[in-house]
Amino acid sequence: MKRWWIYQRERFPLHQHGPLVFAFSFCAVIFSRLLRGEHSLPDAPQTATAFVTALLFFLQLRIADEFKDFEEDTRHRPYRPVPRGLVRLWELGVLFVICGAIQLGLALWLHPPLLILLGVTWLYLAAMSKEFFVRDWLTGRPLTYLWSHMLIMPLIDLYATSCDWLVHGLTRPPPGIVWFLVVSFFNGVLIEFGRKIRAAPDEEPGVNTYSALWGHRRATLAWLIALGLNFTAAAMASAQTGVLLPTVLLLLVILTPSCLLALRFMRTGASRDARRLELLSGLWTLAMYLTLGPVALFLLRS
Protein backbone atom coordinates (compact mmCIF):
# COMPACT_ATOMS: atom_id res chain seq x y z
CA MET A 1 0.00 0.00 0.00
CA LYS A 2 2.90 2.36 0.66
CA ARG A 3 4.06 1.95 -2.96
CA TRP A 4 0.63 2.77 -4.29
CA TRP A 5 0.28 5.74 -1.98
CA ILE A 6 3.55 7.12 -3.32
CA TYR A 7 2.41 6.44 -6.89
CA GLN A 8 -0.85 8.33 -6.49
CA ARG A 9 0.94 11.20 -4.79
CA GLU A 10 3.35 11.57 -7.70
CA ARG A 11 1.22 10.63 -10.71
CA PHE A 12 -2.46 10.93 -9.71
CA PRO A 13 -2.72 13.10 -6.59
CA LEU A 14 -6.23 12.57 -5.27
CA HIS A 15 -6.23 15.82 -3.31
CA GLN A 16 -5.95 17.65 -6.66
CA HIS A 17 -7.92 15.39 -8.99
CA GLY A 18 -10.69 14.47 -6.55
CA PRO A 19 -12.26 17.93 -6.05
CA LEU A 20 -11.85 18.82 -9.74
CA VAL A 21 -13.43 15.59 -10.99
CA PHE A 22 -16.23 15.87 -8.42
CA ALA A 23 -17.01 19.41 -9.61
CA PHE A 24 -16.83 18.15 -13.21
CA SER A 25 -19.22 15.22 -12.68
CA PHE A 26 -21.57 16.97 -10.24
CA CYS A 27 -21.90 19.91 -12.62
CA ALA A 28 -22.55 17.57 -15.55
CA VAL A 29 -25.49 15.93 -13.78
CA ILE A 30 -26.89 19.28 -12.57
CA PHE A 31 -26.52 20.91 -15.99
CA SER A 32 -28.47 18.07 -17.59
CA ARG A 33 -31.21 18.47 -14.98
CA LEU A 34 -31.41 22.22 -15.58
CA LEU A 35 -31.83 21.62 -19.31
CA ARG A 36 -34.72 19.28 -18.47
CA GLY A 37 -36.33 21.99 -16.34
CA GLU A 38 -35.49 20.30 -13.03
CA HIS A 39 -34.29 22.67 -10.30
CA SER A 40 -33.62 20.14 -7.56
CA LEU A 41 -30.41 18.44 -6.51
CA PRO A 42 -29.64 15.16 -8.28
CA ASP A 43 -30.08 11.86 -6.49
CA ALA A 44 -27.05 10.45 -4.69
CA PRO A 45 -26.80 7.28 -6.88
CA GLN A 46 -26.59 9.40 -10.06
CA THR A 47 -23.98 11.73 -8.59
CA ALA A 48 -21.92 8.88 -7.14
CA THR A 49 -21.94 6.92 -10.41
CA ALA A 50 -20.95 9.96 -12.46
CA PHE A 51 -18.15 10.91 -10.03
CA VAL A 52 -16.60 7.49 -9.47
CA THR A 53 -16.81 6.54 -13.15
CA ALA A 54 -15.26 9.86 -14.26
CA LEU A 55 -12.49 9.63 -11.65
CA LEU A 56 -11.66 6.11 -12.84
CA PHE A 57 -11.67 7.30 -16.46
CA PHE A 58 -8.99 9.84 -15.61
CA LEU A 59 -7.01 7.22 -13.69
CA GLN A 60 -7.23 4.94 -16.74
CA LEU A 61 -5.92 7.79 -18.90
CA ARG A 62 -2.95 8.13 -16.56
CA ILE A 63 -2.30 4.38 -16.69
CA ALA A 64 -2.55 4.37 -20.49
CA ASP A 65 0.04 7.16 -20.56
CA GLU A 66 2.38 5.05 -18.43
CA PHE A 67 2.29 2.30 -21.05
CA LYS A 68 2.67 4.45 -24.15
CA ASP A 69 5.35 6.70 -22.62
CA PHE A 70 7.36 3.95 -20.93
CA GLU A 71 10.31 3.98 -23.35
CA GLU A 72 10.50 7.78 -23.43
CA ASP A 73 10.23 8.00 -19.64
CA THR A 74 12.98 5.41 -19.25
CA ARG A 75 15.32 7.50 -21.43
CA HIS A 76 14.46 11.01 -20.27
CA ARG A 77 12.49 10.75 -16.98
CA PRO A 78 13.93 7.81 -15.04
CA TYR A 79 12.80 9.45 -11.79
CA ARG A 80 9.15 8.61 -12.52
CA PRO A 81 7.56 5.72 -10.57
CA VAL A 82 7.47 3.12 -13.36
CA PRO A 83 11.02 3.56 -14.76
CA ARG A 84 12.52 3.57 -11.26
CA GLY A 85 10.66 0.36 -10.37
CA LEU A 86 8.19 1.64 -7.76
CA VAL A 87 5.33 -0.07 -9.63
CA ARG A 88 5.37 -2.36 -12.64
CA LEU A 89 3.43 -2.03 -15.85
CA TRP A 90 1.62 -5.34 -15.34
CA GLU A 91 0.43 -4.09 -11.93
CA LEU A 92 -0.94 -0.96 -13.58
CA GLY A 93 -2.61 -3.17 -16.18
CA VAL A 94 -4.40 -5.07 -13.42
CA LEU A 95 -5.46 -1.78 -11.84
CA PHE A 96 -6.81 -0.63 -15.22
CA VAL A 97 -8.98 -3.77 -15.46
CA ILE A 98 -10.22 -3.32 -11.88
CA CYS A 99 -11.24 0.27 -12.75
CA GLY A 100 -13.16 -1.04 -15.77
CA ALA A 101 -14.92 -3.65 -13.66
CA ILE A 102 -16.05 -1.00 -11.17
CA GLN A 103 -17.31 1.24 -14.00
CA LEU A 104 -19.17 -1.70 -15.50
CA GLY A 105 -20.74 -2.60 -12.17
CA LEU A 106 -21.86 0.97 -11.52
CA ALA A 107 -23.50 1.24 -14.96
CA LEU A 108 -25.36 -2.05 -14.47
CA TRP A 109 -26.45 -0.95 -11.00
CA LEU A 110 -27.70 2.50 -11.97
CA HIS A 111 -29.10 1.96 -15.48
CA PRO A 112 -27.88 -0.77 -17.88
CA PRO A 113 -28.32 1.34 -21.06
CA LEU A 114 -25.40 3.41 -19.76
CA LEU A 115 -23.22 0.57 -21.04
CA ILE A 116 -23.55 1.93 -24.59
CA LEU A 117 -21.88 5.26 -23.79
CA LEU A 118 -19.44 3.52 -21.46
CA GLY A 119 -18.39 1.25 -24.31
CA VAL A 120 -17.97 4.17 -26.72
CA THR A 121 -15.71 5.99 -24.24
CA TRP A 122 -13.69 2.83 -23.63
CA LEU A 123 -13.18 2.37 -27.37
CA TYR A 124 -11.93 5.93 -27.79
CA LEU A 125 -9.65 5.53 -24.78
CA ALA A 126 -8.24 2.34 -26.30
CA ALA A 127 -7.59 4.10 -29.62
CA MET A 128 -5.88 6.96 -27.76
CA SER A 129 -3.63 4.52 -25.90
CA LYS A 130 -2.40 3.31 -29.29
CA GLU A 131 -2.05 6.90 -30.57
CA PHE A 132 -4.74 6.04 -33.15
CA PHE A 133 -2.10 3.77 -34.75
CA VAL A 134 -0.32 6.82 -36.26
CA ARG A 135 2.04 7.77 -33.42
CA ASP A 136 4.88 9.14 -35.54
CA TRP A 137 2.48 11.18 -37.69
CA LEU A 138 0.77 12.66 -34.61
CA THR A 139 4.03 13.41 -32.84
CA GLY A 140 5.03 15.78 -35.64
CA ARG A 141 1.70 17.62 -35.43
CA PRO A 142 1.29 18.88 -31.85
CA LEU A 143 -2.03 20.66 -32.42
CA THR A 144 -3.59 17.61 -34.07
CA TYR A 145 -2.23 15.49 -31.25
CA LEU A 146 -3.79 17.87 -28.75
CA TRP A 147 -7.33 18.07 -30.15
CA SER A 148 -7.52 14.37 -31.01
CA HIS A 149 -6.65 13.45 -27.42
CA MET A 150 -8.85 16.14 -25.86
CA LEU A 151 -11.96 14.70 -27.55
CA ILE A 152 -12.01 12.17 -24.71
CA MET A 153 -13.15 15.01 -22.42
CA PRO A 154 -16.57 15.57 -24.06
CA LEU A 155 -17.08 11.78 -24.16
CA ILE A 156 -16.46 11.48 -20.41
CA ASP A 157 -18.70 14.49 -19.86
CA LEU A 158 -21.43 13.04 -22.05
CA TYR A 159 -21.35 9.87 -19.96
CA ALA A 160 -21.58 11.92 -16.77
CA THR A 161 -24.60 13.87 -18.07
CA SER A 162 -26.23 10.61 -19.18
CA CYS A 163 -26.35 9.58 -15.53
CA ASP A 164 -29.24 12.06 -15.50
CA TRP A 165 -30.96 12.29 -18.89
CA LEU A 166 -30.58 8.65 -19.90
CA VAL A 167 -31.60 7.42 -16.45
CA HIS A 168 -34.72 9.60 -16.66
CA GLY A 169 -35.89 8.02 -19.90
CA LEU A 170 -34.56 10.36 -22.59
CA THR A 171 -33.17 8.63 -25.66
CA ARG A 172 -30.94 11.56 -26.62
CA PRO A 173 -29.25 14.39 -24.73
CA PRO A 174 -31.32 17.51 -24.00
CA PRO A 175 -30.93 20.34 -26.54
CA GLY A 176 -28.15 22.70 -25.52
CA ILE A 177 -25.91 20.13 -23.91
CA VAL A 178 -23.47 20.41 -26.81
CA TRP A 179 -22.20 23.71 -25.38
CA PHE A 180 -21.38 22.00 -22.12
CA LEU A 181 -19.38 19.40 -24.04
CA VAL A 182 -17.51 22.21 -25.82
CA VAL A 183 -16.71 23.71 -22.41
CA SER A 184 -15.24 20.37 -21.33
CA PHE A 185 -13.13 20.17 -24.46
CA PHE A 186 -11.57 23.60 -23.94
CA ASN A 187 -11.12 22.97 -20.21
CA GLY A 188 -9.03 19.95 -21.17
CA VAL A 189 -7.07 22.01 -23.70
CA LEU A 190 -6.45 24.75 -21.13
CA ILE A 191 -5.16 22.32 -18.50
CA GLU A 192 -2.97 20.58 -21.08
CA PHE A 193 -1.43 23.88 -22.16
CA GLY A 194 -1.03 24.97 -18.54
CA ARG A 195 0.89 21.90 -17.44
CA LYS A 196 3.15 21.91 -20.51
CA ILE A 197 4.24 25.54 -20.44
CA ARG A 198 7.48 26.07 -18.54
CA ALA A 199 10.11 28.71 -18.00
CA ALA A 200 13.30 28.12 -19.97
CA PRO A 201 15.39 26.97 -16.93
CA ASP A 202 12.74 24.33 -16.09
CA GLU A 203 12.67 22.61 -19.48
CA GLU A 204 13.90 18.99 -19.51
CA PRO A 205 15.86 17.44 -22.40
CA GLY A 206 13.68 15.12 -24.46
CA VAL A 207 10.41 16.41 -22.96
CA ASN A 208 8.11 17.97 -25.55
CA THR A 209 6.44 20.90 -23.84
CA TYR A 210 4.59 23.59 -25.79
CA SER A 211 7.00 26.21 -24.51
CA ALA A 212 9.93 24.15 -25.84
CA LEU A 213 8.22 23.67 -29.21
CA TRP A 214 6.93 27.21 -29.74
CA GLY A 215 8.72 29.38 -27.20
CA HIS A 216 7.07 30.54 -23.99
CA ARG A 217 5.42 33.61 -25.58
CA ARG A 218 3.63 31.74 -28.37
CA ALA A 219 2.70 28.90 -26.02
CA THR A 220 1.21 31.36 -23.53
CA LEU A 221 -0.67 33.08 -26.35
CA ALA A 222 -2.17 29.68 -27.21
CA TRP A 223 -3.18 29.34 -23.54
CA LEU A 224 -4.88 32.75 -23.67
CA ILE A 225 -6.76 31.80 -26.85
CA ALA A 226 -7.94 28.57 -25.20
CA LEU A 227 -9.04 30.58 -22.16
CA GLY A 228 -11.02 32.99 -24.35
CA LEU A 229 -12.71 30.16 -26.26
CA ASN A 230 -13.48 28.44 -22.98
CA PHE A 231 -15.06 31.60 -21.59
CA THR A 232 -17.16 32.00 -24.75
CA ALA A 233 -18.35 28.39 -24.62
CA ALA A 234 -19.24 28.80 -20.94
CA ALA A 235 -21.30 31.89 -21.77
CA MET A 236 -23.17 29.95 -24.47
CA ALA A 237 -23.74 27.04 -22.08
CA SER A 238 -25.06 29.31 -19.34
CA ALA A 239 -27.44 30.93 -21.83
CA GLN A 240 -29.08 27.52 -22.26
CA THR A 241 -30.09 27.50 -18.59
CA GLY A 242 -30.92 31.22 -18.31
CA VAL A 243 -28.04 32.38 -16.12
CA LEU A 244 -25.88 34.09 -18.72
CA LEU A 245 -25.23 37.41 -16.95
CA PRO A 246 -24.34 36.01 -13.49
CA THR A 247 -22.06 33.42 -15.08
CA VAL A 248 -20.20 36.00 -17.16
CA LEU A 249 -19.76 38.33 -14.18
CA LEU A 250 -18.51 35.56 -11.88
CA LEU A 251 -16.06 34.19 -14.42
CA LEU A 252 -14.71 37.65 -15.22
CA VAL A 253 -13.46 37.78 -11.62
CA ILE A 254 -11.04 34.95 -12.47
CA LEU A 255 -10.55 35.74 -16.15
CA THR A 256 -9.06 39.18 -15.57
CA PRO A 257 -6.18 38.21 -13.20
CA SER A 258 -5.55 35.09 -15.32
CA CYS A 259 -4.97 37.22 -18.40
CA LEU A 260 -2.76 39.63 -16.47
CA LEU A 261 -0.61 36.77 -15.15
CA ALA A 262 -0.29 35.27 -18.63
CA LEU A 263 0.80 38.62 -20.06
CA ARG A 264 3.35 39.00 -17.29
CA PHE A 265 4.78 35.53 -17.96
CA MET A 266 5.04 36.37 -21.67
CA ARG A 267 7.13 39.39 -20.66
CA THR A 268 9.28 37.88 -17.88
CA GLY A 269 9.41 34.13 -18.57
CA ALA A 270 9.77 33.60 -14.80
CA SER A 271 9.48 30.11 -13.31
CA ARG A 272 7.05 31.19 -10.60
CA ASP A 273 4.67 32.63 -13.20
CA ALA A 274 4.79 29.42 -15.24
CA ARG A 275 3.82 27.41 -12.14
CA ARG A 276 1.02 29.85 -11.38
CA LEU A 277 -0.24 29.44 -14.94
CA GLU A 278 -0.68 25.71 -14.34
CA LEU A 279 -2.39 26.40 -11.01
CA LEU A 280 -4.73 28.94 -12.60
CA SER A 281 -5.71 26.43 -15.29
CA GLY A 282 -7.00 24.09 -12.59
CA LEU A 283 -8.67 26.87 -10.57
CA TRP A 284 -10.36 28.24 -13.69
CA THR A 285 -11.70 24.79 -14.58
CA LEU A 286 -12.96 24.23 -11.04
CA ALA A 287 -14.66 27.65 -10.99
CA MET A 288 -16.13 27.02 -14.44
CA TYR A 289 -17.86 23.81 -13.41
CA LEU A 290 -19.06 25.14 -10.07
CA THR A 291 -20.54 28.19 -11.81
CA LEU A 292 -22.32 26.24 -14.55
CA GLY A 293 -23.64 23.65 -12.11
CA PRO A 294 -24.24 24.31 -8.40
CA VAL A 295 -24.15 28.12 -8.64
CA ALA A 296 -26.60 28.12 -11.57
CA LEU A 297 -28.89 25.76 -9.64
CA PHE A 298 -28.77 28.02 -6.59
CA LEU A 299 -29.58 31.11 -8.68
CA LEU A 300 -32.51 29.44 -10.42
CA ARG A 301 -33.93 28.17 -7.14
CA SER A 302 -33.62 31.59 -5.43
C-alpha positions as CSV (number, residue, x, y, z in Angstrom):
1,M,0.0,0.0,0.0
2,K,2.9,2.4,0.7
3,R,4.1,1.9,-3.0
4,W,0.6,2.8,-4.3
5,W,0.3,5.7,-2.0
6,I,3.5,7.1,-3.3
7,Y,2.4,6.4,-6.9
8,Q,-0.9,8.3,-6.5
9,R,0.9,11.2,-4.8
10,E,3.4,11.6,-7.7
11,R,1.2,10.6,-10.7
12,F,-2.5,10.9,-9.7
13,P,-2.7,13.1,-6.6
14,L,-6.2,12.6,-5.3
15,H,-6.2,15.8,-3.3
16,Q,-6.0,17.7,-6.7
17,H,-7.9,15.4,-9.0
18,G,-10.7,14.5,-6.6
19,P,-12.3,17.9,-6.0
20,L,-11.8,18.8,-9.7
21,V,-13.4,15.6,-11.0
22,F,-16.2,15.9,-8.4
23,A,-17.0,19.4,-9.6
24,F,-16.8,18.1,-13.2
25,S,-19.2,15.2,-12.7
26,F,-21.6,17.0,-10.2
27,C,-21.9,19.9,-12.6
28,A,-22.6,17.6,-15.6
29,V,-25.5,15.9,-13.8
30,I,-26.9,19.3,-12.6
31,F,-26.5,20.9,-16.0
32,S,-28.5,18.1,-17.6
33,R,-31.2,18.5,-15.0
34,L,-31.4,22.2,-15.6
35,L,-31.8,21.6,-19.3
36,R,-34.7,19.3,-18.5
37,G,-36.3,22.0,-16.3
38,E,-35.5,20.3,-13.0
39,H,-34.3,22.7,-10.3
40,S,-33.6,20.1,-7.6
41,L,-30.4,18.4,-6.5
42,P,-29.6,15.2,-8.3
43,D,-30.1,11.9,-6.5
44,A,-27.1,10.4,-4.7
45,P,-26.8,7.3,-6.9
46,Q,-26.6,9.4,-10.1
47,T,-24.0,11.7,-8.6
48,A,-21.9,8.9,-7.1
49,T,-21.9,6.9,-10.4
50,A,-20.9,10.0,-12.5
51,F,-18.2,10.9,-10.0
52,V,-16.6,7.5,-9.5
53,T,-16.8,6.5,-13.2
54,A,-15.3,9.9,-14.3
55,L,-12.5,9.6,-11.6
56,L,-11.7,6.1,-12.8
57,F,-11.7,7.3,-16.5
58,F,-9.0,9.8,-15.6
59,L,-7.0,7.2,-13.7
60,Q,-7.2,4.9,-16.7
61,L,-5.9,7.8,-18.9
62,R,-3.0,8.1,-16.6
63,I,-2.3,4.4,-16.7
64,A,-2.6,4.4,-20.5
65,D,0.0,7.2,-20.6
66,E,2.4,5.0,-18.4
67,F,2.3,2.3,-21.0
68,K,2.7,4.4,-24.2
69,D,5.3,6.7,-22.6
70,F,7.4,4.0,-20.9
71,E,10.3,4.0,-23.4
72,E,10.5,7.8,-23.4
73,D,10.2,8.0,-19.6
74,T,13.0,5.4,-19.2
75,R,15.3,7.5,-21.4
76,H,14.5,11.0,-20.3
77,R,12.5,10.8,-17.0
78,P,13.9,7.8,-15.0
79,Y,12.8,9.4,-11.8
80,R,9.2,8.6,-12.5
81,P,7.6,5.7,-10.6
82,V,7.5,3.1,-13.4
83,P,11.0,3.6,-14.8
84,R,12.5,3.6,-11.3
85,G,10.7,0.4,-10.4
86,L,8.2,1.6,-7.8
87,V,5.3,-0.1,-9.6
88,R,5.4,-2.4,-12.6
89,L,3.4,-2.0,-15.9
90,W,1.6,-5.3,-15.3
91,E,0.4,-4.1,-11.9
92,L,-0.9,-1.0,-13.6
93,G,-2.6,-3.2,-16.2
94,V,-4.4,-5.1,-13.4
95,L,-5.5,-1.8,-11.8
96,F,-6.8,-0.6,-15.2
97,V,-9.0,-3.8,-15.5
98,I,-10.2,-3.3,-11.9
99,C,-11.2,0.3,-12.7
100,G,-13.2,-1.0,-15.8
101,A,-14.9,-3.7,-13.7
102,I,-16.0,-1.0,-11.2
103,Q,-17.3,1.2,-14.0
104,L,-19.2,-1.7,-15.5
105,G,-20.7,-2.6,-12.2
106,L,-21.9,1.0,-11.5
107,A,-23.5,1.2,-15.0
108,L,-25.4,-2.0,-14.5
109,W,-26.4,-1.0,-11.0
110,L,-27.7,2.5,-12.0
111,H,-29.1,2.0,-15.5
112,P,-27.9,-0.8,-17.9
113,P,-28.3,1.3,-21.1
114,L,-25.4,3.4,-19.8
115,L,-23.2,0.6,-21.0
116,I,-23.5,1.9,-24.6
117,L,-21.9,5.3,-23.8
118,L,-19.4,3.5,-21.5
119,G,-18.4,1.3,-24.3
120,V,-18.0,4.2,-26.7
121,T,-15.7,6.0,-24.2
122,W,-13.7,2.8,-23.6
123,L,-13.2,2.4,-27.4
124,Y,-11.9,5.9,-27.8
125,L,-9.6,5.5,-24.8
126,A,-8.2,2.3,-26.3
127,A,-7.6,4.1,-29.6
128,M,-5.9,7.0,-27.8
129,S,-3.6,4.5,-25.9
130,K,-2.4,3.3,-29.3
131,E,-2.1,6.9,-30.6
132,F,-4.7,6.0,-33.2
133,F,-2.1,3.8,-34.8
134,V,-0.3,6.8,-36.3
135,R,2.0,7.8,-33.4
136,D,4.9,9.1,-35.5
137,W,2.5,11.2,-37.7
138,L,0.8,12.7,-34.6
139,T,4.0,13.4,-32.8
140,G,5.0,15.8,-35.6
141,R,1.7,17.6,-35.4
142,P,1.3,18.9,-31.8
143,L,-2.0,20.7,-32.4
144,T,-3.6,17.6,-34.1
145,Y,-2.2,15.5,-31.3
146,L,-3.8,17.9,-28.8
147,W,-7.3,18.1,-30.2
148,S,-7.5,14.4,-31.0
149,H,-6.6,13.5,-27.4
150,M,-8.8,16.1,-25.9
151,L,-12.0,14.7,-27.5
152,I,-12.0,12.2,-24.7
153,M,-13.2,15.0,-22.4
154,P,-16.6,15.6,-24.1
155,L,-17.1,11.8,-24.2
156,I,-16.5,11.5,-20.4
157,D,-18.7,14.5,-19.9
158,L,-21.4,13.0,-22.1
159,Y,-21.3,9.9,-20.0
160,A,-21.6,11.9,-16.8
161,T,-24.6,13.9,-18.1
162,S,-26.2,10.6,-19.2
163,C,-26.4,9.6,-15.5
164,D,-29.2,12.1,-15.5
165,W,-31.0,12.3,-18.9
166,L,-30.6,8.6,-19.9
167,V,-31.6,7.4,-16.4
168,H,-34.7,9.6,-16.7
169,G,-35.9,8.0,-19.9
170,L,-34.6,10.4,-22.6
171,T,-33.2,8.6,-25.7
172,R,-30.9,11.6,-26.6
173,P,-29.2,14.4,-24.7
174,P,-31.3,17.5,-24.0
175,P,-30.9,20.3,-26.5
176,G,-28.2,22.7,-25.5
177,I,-25.9,20.1,-23.9
178,V,-23.5,20.4,-26.8
179,W,-22.2,23.7,-25.4
180,F,-21.4,22.0,-22.1
181,L,-19.4,19.4,-24.0
182,V,-17.5,22.2,-25.8
183,V,-16.7,23.7,-22.4
184,S,-15.2,20.4,-21.3
185,F,-13.1,20.2,-24.5
186,F,-11.6,23.6,-23.9
187,N,-11.1,23.0,-20.2
188,G,-9.0,20.0,-21.2
189,V,-7.1,22.0,-23.7
190,L,-6.4,24.8,-21.1
191,I,-5.2,22.3,-18.5
192,E,-3.0,20.6,-21.1
193,F,-1.4,23.9,-22.2
194,G,-1.0,25.0,-18.5
195,R,0.9,21.9,-17.4
196,K,3.2,21.9,-20.5
197,I,4.2,25.5,-20.4
198,R,7.5,26.1,-18.5
199,A,10.1,28.7,-18.0
200,A,13.3,28.1,-20.0
201,P,15.4,27.0,-16.9
202,D,12.7,24.3,-16.1
203,E,12.7,22.6,-19.5
204,E,13.9,19.0,-19.5
205,P,15.9,17.4,-22.4
206,G,13.7,15.1,-24.5
207,V,10.4,16.4,-23.0
208,N,8.1,18.0,-25.5
209,T,6.4,20.9,-23.8
210,Y,4.6,23.6,-25.8
211,S,7.0,26.2,-24.5
212,A,9.9,24.1,-25.8
213,L,8.2,23.7,-29.2
214,W,6.9,27.2,-29.7
215,G,8.7,29.4,-27.2
216,H,7.1,30.5,-24.0
217,R,5.4,33.6,-25.6
218,R,3.6,31.7,-28.4
219,A,2.7,28.9,-26.0
220,T,1.2,31.4,-23.5
221,L,-0.7,33.1,-26.3
222,A,-2.2,29.7,-27.2
223,W,-3.2,29.3,-23.5
224,L,-4.9,32.7,-23.7
225,I,-6.8,31.8,-26.8
226,A,-7.9,28.6,-25.2
227,L,-9.0,30.6,-22.2
228,G,-11.0,33.0,-24.3
229,L,-12.7,30.2,-26.3
230,N,-13.5,28.4,-23.0
231,F,-15.1,31.6,-21.6
232,T,-17.2,32.0,-24.8
233,A,-18.3,28.4,-24.6
234,A,-19.2,28.8,-20.9
235,A,-21.3,31.9,-21.8
236,M,-23.2,29.9,-24.5
237,A,-23.7,27.0,-22.1
238,S,-25.1,29.3,-19.3
239,A,-27.4,30.9,-21.8
240,Q,-29.1,27.5,-22.3
241,T,-30.1,27.5,-18.6
242,G,-30.9,31.2,-18.3
243,V,-28.0,32.4,-16.1
244,L,-25.9,34.1,-18.7
245,L,-25.2,37.4,-16.9
246,P,-24.3,36.0,-13.5
247,T,-22.1,33.4,-15.1
248,V,-20.2,36.0,-17.2
249,L,-19.8,38.3,-14.2
250,L,-18.5,35.6,-11.9
251,L,-16.1,34.2,-14.4
252,L,-14.7,37.6,-15.2
253,V,-13.5,37.8,-11.6
254,I,-11.0,34.9,-12.5
255,L,-10.5,35.7,-16.2
256,T,-9.1,39.2,-15.6
257,P,-6.2,38.2,-13.2
258,S,-5.5,35.1,-15.3
259,C,-5.0,37.2,-18.4
260,L,-2.8,39.6,-16.5
261,L,-0.6,36.8,-15.2
262,A,-0.3,35.3,-18.6
263,L,0.8,38.6,-20.1
264,R,3.4,39.0,-17.3
265,F,4.8,35.5,-18.0
266,M,5.0,36.4,-21.7
267,R,7.1,39.4,-20.7
268,T,9.3,37.9,-17.9
269,G,9.4,34.1,-18.6
270,A,9.8,33.6,-14.8
271,S,9.5,30.1,-13.3
272,R,7.1,31.2,-10.6
273,D,4.7,32.6,-13.2
274,A,4.8,29.4,-15.2
275,R,3.8,27.4,-12.1
276,R,1.0,29.8,-11.4
277,L,-0.2,29.4,-14.9
278,E,-0.7,25.7,-14.3
279,L,-2.4,26.4,-11.0
280,L,-4.7,28.9,-12.6
281,S,-5.7,26.4,-15.3
282,G,-7.0,24.1,-12.6
283,L,-8.7,26.9,-10.6
284,W,-10.4,28.2,-13.7
285,T,-11.7,24.8,-14.6
286,L,-13.0,24.2,-11.0
287,A,-14.7,27.6,-11.0
288,M,-16.1,27.0,-14.4
289,Y,-17.9,23.8,-13.4
290,L,-19.1,25.1,-10.1
291,T,-20.5,28.2,-11.8
292,L,-22.3,26.2,-14.6
293,G,-23.6,23.7,-12.1
294,P,-24.2,24.3,-8.4
295,V,-24.2,28.1,-8.6
296,A,-26.6,28.1,-11.6
297,L,-28.9,25.8,-9.6
298,F,-28.8,28.0,-6.6
299,L,-29.6,31.1,-8.7
300,L,-32.5,29.4,-10.4
301,R,-33.9,28.2,-7.1
302,S,-33.6,31.6,-5.4
